[in-house]
Amino acid sequence: MRDALGAVQSVLVLGGNSEIALAIVDRLVEGRTRRVVLAVREPDSAQRSVDRLTAVGVDASAIAFDALQPETHAEVLGAVFAEGDIDLVISAFGILGSQPEFDADPMFALRAINANFGGAVTSGLIVADHLRRQGHGTLLMITSIAALRGRADNYVYGSTKAGQDLFAQGLGDALVGSGARVVVVRPGFVHTRMTEGMKPAPFSTTPDKVAEVVVEGLTKGRELIYAPSILRYLFAGLIHAPRLIWRRLGG
Ligand SMILES: NC(=O)c1ccc[n+]([C@@H]2O[C@H](COP(=O)([O-])OP(=O)(O)OC[C@H]3O[C@@H](n4cnc5c(N)ncnc54)[C@H](OP(=O)(O)O)[C@@H]3O)[C@@H](O)[C@H]2O)c1
């Protein structure tokens, strides 16, 4: 439950090894966050993060969660909320892939769709139901600027994030008046395991910088956060640019 100052006390991370999500958690822990649940495919893989958080006095744990097993989501998430209220759920799991990999293996494309979009929808609907019943709490959905326009070099990933982004926007509107809310985060290129070895895009940033912008946005009650913030202004124009320009960008 948020404390008297409205600060986040409990956090659930779906995709709990995400470098972006862990940077957000680290910032929140510097504040008043005291319970963190990392939902990951292999709980052992999050042990170092659990130990690190426990060492600074956080009630931290890792549980098994697979975005590609939607039939398990109700039970897994229900067990977390049964242990106590959750103030913030960060939906951070994702598969990037590359367009050549998707072209060569359409079943891999389907897995990316099922994880990034399908898993975000099933877990998002279940989380929303719990937050609605609590009467408070935020679902922070990490989408991407790749969601904004189709590009030749990443249109499978981009379309999964577009579906996730649109879902999150609609869910946010559906929750108005319930006390719960949805915040959409659209990062640009972030230096994490996901982008290792890739050529950085303009305005590339770090998980820590994303976390700074996100926590500031949460504090200010924003519904939509770009990271870095300059992308909001850049894309206000770029999103309407002719396809010819986008063809060149996606070369
Ligand atoms: N990095 C960027 O440039 C960038 C830009 C825009 C948006 N994003 C989005 O930001 C989010 C976090 O990415 P990140 O940069 O922090 O990368 P990351 O550190 O690689 O985190 C992605 C996480 O997704 C998890 N995951 C993959 N498939 C899963 C599944 N089926 N079930 C549960 N978890 C699964 C991975 O878990 P394991 O630890 O088990 O592998 C990994 O921890 C993603 O949604 C990504 O699409 C990233």
The ligand as an SDF file (V2000), in Angstrom:
LIG
                    3D

 48 52  0  0  0  0  0  0  0  0999 V2000
   16.8740   -2.0120  -24.6880 N   0  0  0  0  0  0  0  0  0  0  0  0
   16.2170   -1.2340  -25.5370 C   0  0  0  0  0  0  0  0  0  0  0  0
   16.8050   -0.5430  -26.3880 O   0  0  0  0  0  0  0  0  0  0  0  0
   14.7100   -1.1280  -25.4480 C   0  0  0  0  0  0  0  0  0  0  0  0
   14.0880   -0.0920  -26.1710 C   0  0  0  0  0  0  0  0  0  0  0  0
   12.7040    0.0250  -26.1210 C   0  0  0  0  0  0  0  0  0  0  0  0
   11.9630   -0.8660  -25.3820 C   0  0  0  0  0  0  0  0  0  0  0  0
   12.5790   -1.8750  -24.7060 N   0  0  0  0  0  0  0  0  0  0  0  0
   11.7450   -2.7990  -23.9540 C   0  0  0  0  0  0  0  0  0  0  0  0
   12.1040   -2.7030  -22.6000 O   0  0  0  0  0  0  0  0  0  0  0  0
   11.7870   -3.9360  -21.9400 C   0  0  0  0  0  0  0  0  0  0  0  0
   12.9830   -4.3640  -21.1020 C   0  0  0  0  0  0  0  0  0  0  0  0
   14.0980   -4.6300  -21.9640 O   0  0  0  0  0  0  0  0  0  0  0  0
   15.6100   -4.4730  -21.4880 P   0  0  0  0  0  0  0  0  0  0  0  0
   16.2430   -3.5270  -22.4100 O   0  0  0  0  0  0  0  0  0  0  0  0
   15.6500   -4.2480  -20.0310 O   0  0  0  0  0  0  0  0  0  0  0  0
   16.2060   -5.8890  -21.8980 O   0  0  0  0  0  0  0  0  0  0  0  0
   16.6090   -7.1760  -21.0460 P   0  0  0  0  0  0  0  0  0  0  0  0
   17.4950   -6.8070  -19.9270 O   0  0  0  0  0  0  0  0  0  0  0  0
   17.0950   -8.1590  -22.0430 O   0  0  0  0  0  0  0  0  0  0  0  0
   15.2100   -7.6470  -20.4430 O   0  0  0  0  0  0  0  0  0  0  0  0
   14.2690   -8.3470  -21.1830 C   0  0  0  0  0  0  0  0  0  0  0  0
   13.7400   -9.4310  -20.2640 C   0  0  0  0  0  0  0  0  0  0  0  0
   12.6430  -10.1120  -20.9050 O   0  0  0  0  0  0  0  0  0  0  0  0
   12.6420  -11.3930  -20.3260 C   0  0  0  0  0  0  0  0  0  0  0  0
   11.8690  -12.3260  -21.1160 N   0  0  0  0  0  0  0  0  0  0  0  0
   12.0460  -12.6810  -22.4140 C   0  0  0  0  0  0  0  0  0  0  0  0
   11.1420  -13.6120  -22.7540 N   0  0  0  0  0  0  0  0  0  0  0  0
   10.3880  -13.8530  -21.6410 C   0  0  0  0  0  0  0  0  0  0  0  0
    9.3180  -14.7250  -21.3480 C   0  0  0  0  0  0  0  0  0  0  0  0
    8.8120  -15.5540  -22.2750 N   0  0  0  0  0  0  0  0  0  0  0  0
    8.7820  -14.7050  -20.1150 N   0  0  0  0  0  0  0  0  0  0  0  0
    9.2820  -13.8840  -19.1620 C   0  0  0  0  0  0  0  0  0  0  0  0
   10.3150  -13.0530  -19.3490 N   0  0  0  0  0  0  0  0  0  0  0  0
   10.8570  -13.0370  -20.5840 C   0  0  0  0  0  0  0  0  0  0  0  0
   14.1110  -11.7970  -20.2770 C   0  0  0  0  0  0  0  0  0  0  0  0
   14.2180  -12.7890  -19.3000 O   0  0  0  0  0  0  0  0  0  0  0  0
   15.4850  -13.7430  -19.0640 P   0  0  0  0  0  0  0  0  0  0  0  0
   16.3040  -13.0370  -18.0480 O   0  0  0  0  0  0  0  0  0  0  0  0
   14.8940  -15.0200  -18.5760 O   0  0  0  0  0  0  0  0  0  0  0  0
   16.1820  -13.8820  -20.4050 O   0  0  0  0  0  0  0  0  0  0  0  0
   14.7950  -10.4810  -19.9280 C   0  0  0  0  0  0  0  0  0  0  0  0
   15.0600  -10.4020  -18.5470 O   0  0  0  0  0  0  0  0  0  0  0  0
   11.3960   -4.9230  -23.0440 C   0  0  0  0  0  0  0  0  0  0  0  0
   10.0010   -5.0020  -23.1160 O   0  0  0  0  0  0  0  0  0  0  0  0
   11.9390   -4.2570  -24.2990 C   0  0  0  0  0  0  0  0  0  0  0  0
   11.1990   -4.6450  -25.4390 O   0  0  0  0  0  0  0  0  0  0  0  0
   13.9460   -2.0190  -24.7010 C   0  0  0  0  0  0  0  0  0  0  0  0
  1  2  1  0
  2  3  2  0
  2  4  1  0
  4  5  1  0
  4 48  2  0
  5  6  2  0
  6  7  1  0
  7  8  2  0
  8  9  1  0
  8 48  1  0
  9 10  1  0
  9 46  1  0
 10 11  1  0
 11 12  1  0
 11 44  1  0
 12 13  1  0
 13 14  1  0
 14 15  2  0
 14 16  1  0
 14 17  1  0
 17 18  1  0
 18 19  2  0
 18 20  1  0
 18 21  1  0
 21 22  1  0
 22 23  1  0
 23 24  1  0
 23 42  1  0
 24 25  1  0
 25 26  1  0
 25 36  1  0
 26 27  1  0
 26 35  1  0
 27 28  2  0
 28 29  1  0
 29 30  1  0
 29 35  2  0
 30 31  1  0
 30 32  2  0
 32 33  1  0
 33 34  2  0
 34 35  1  0
 36 37  1  0
 36 42  1  0
 37 38  1  0
 38 39  2  0
 38 40  1  0
 38 41  1  0
 42 43  1  0
 44 45  1  0
 44 46  1  0
 46 47  1  0
M  CHG  2   8   1  16  -1
M  END
$$$$
